[in-house]
Amino acid sequence: MMDLLAQGKLSISHGIILLVTLLPSMISYALPFGFVSATLLTIGEITANQEFIALRSSGISPLSIFSSILFLASCGVLFSLAVNFYYAPQAVSKVKSKIQNIVREEPLRFVTAQKFIRDFPGYIIFVQSLEHAQLNDFHIWELDEHEEVASYIHALWGTLTYDEKKQALVLTLFQGTAEKNFKEGKNTPLVSFEKFSLDLLLRDIFKDAMVRRKVRHMTLGEMLALHAQSIRDGDLSKQLEVQTAMQTHCAMAFAILGLVLTVLPLSIQHPRHGIFLNVAIALIICLAYYFLMLFLAFLCKQPGLCSALMIWLPNIVLQFWGIYRIINIISY
């Protein structure tokens, strides 16, 4: 989306609308950071001001303090599961649908006058000028598999429209000539035409980003259906991909609980004043967790390296370590 925005194929208003639509897919990353930051800020500040000791002296058990935080973290886990398996995939699908609508309504955004355009795989396009919906003095070079010119077409003018059935931009050229280059350098005689059409498929333009759905962008129902289909087809690699995506979504949701359990004893035993420092610590902890998850997800996609269940290793370590430290604090 950022590439399309930077190249002028999407307007600023379209970019803002798409960004807002995409917000649910960011919740799974924002929630753990938010919970960790809030825990460090509140519990750390209470402890640094000796309020934690005062609460214990008043007969208030640390468990009663921790239970409210852990309850909120558990609610965050449930909400994150709903987001990861339904709302985030729906948001990604809506963004792709909106981009297709923009392409259908404004196909000429893909053409810039007096500039060599290489956005269409296998072609180089040059247009001298644009007048309303008409492309004047149109040049197009078709490339072979070696990225060498295979043919050249020139037309006095042309149009670019969107075909819903073909899911393609249809380039229609008028009053032009075409020639084909042979490898030995000789050209065939010019062939004149009054009208010529060329389909530029969206799946080629966007490199399958809009047409082929990634497994991690599917809802839970779609993942289960794909997993059942891969079992029937005997496709082990697809089974592993679906299992890894499902386990990653679940582990990312439970990361909220694991990270909160980790920073709770940390904020009590090593309290720190200041918003900036606590937020920086929360950011470092969450980034370390995300990078570890990415590394494990990469390993789990490699057949024979590890099971998809290995994606749970960071959560298991964090939760057991956090529970152990909290028990020590309560029993102290």
ABEGO torsion letter per residue (X at the ends): XAAAAAAGABBAAAAAAAAAAAAAAAAAAAAAAAAAAAAAAAAAAAAAAGAAAAAAAAGBBAAAAAAAAAAAAAAAAAAAAAAAAAAAAAAAAAAAAAAAAAAAABAAAABBBGBBBAABBGBBBBBABBBEABBBGBBBBBBBAAGBBABBBBBABBBBBBBAAAGBBBBBBBGBBBBBBBAAGBBBBBBBBABBBBBBBAAAAAGGAAABBBAAABBAAAAAAAAAAAAAAGBAAAAAAAAAAAAAAAAAAAAAAAAAAAAAAAAAABBBBEAAAAAAAAAAAAAAAAAAAAAAAAAAABBGABBAAAAAAAAAAAAAAAAAAAAAAAAX
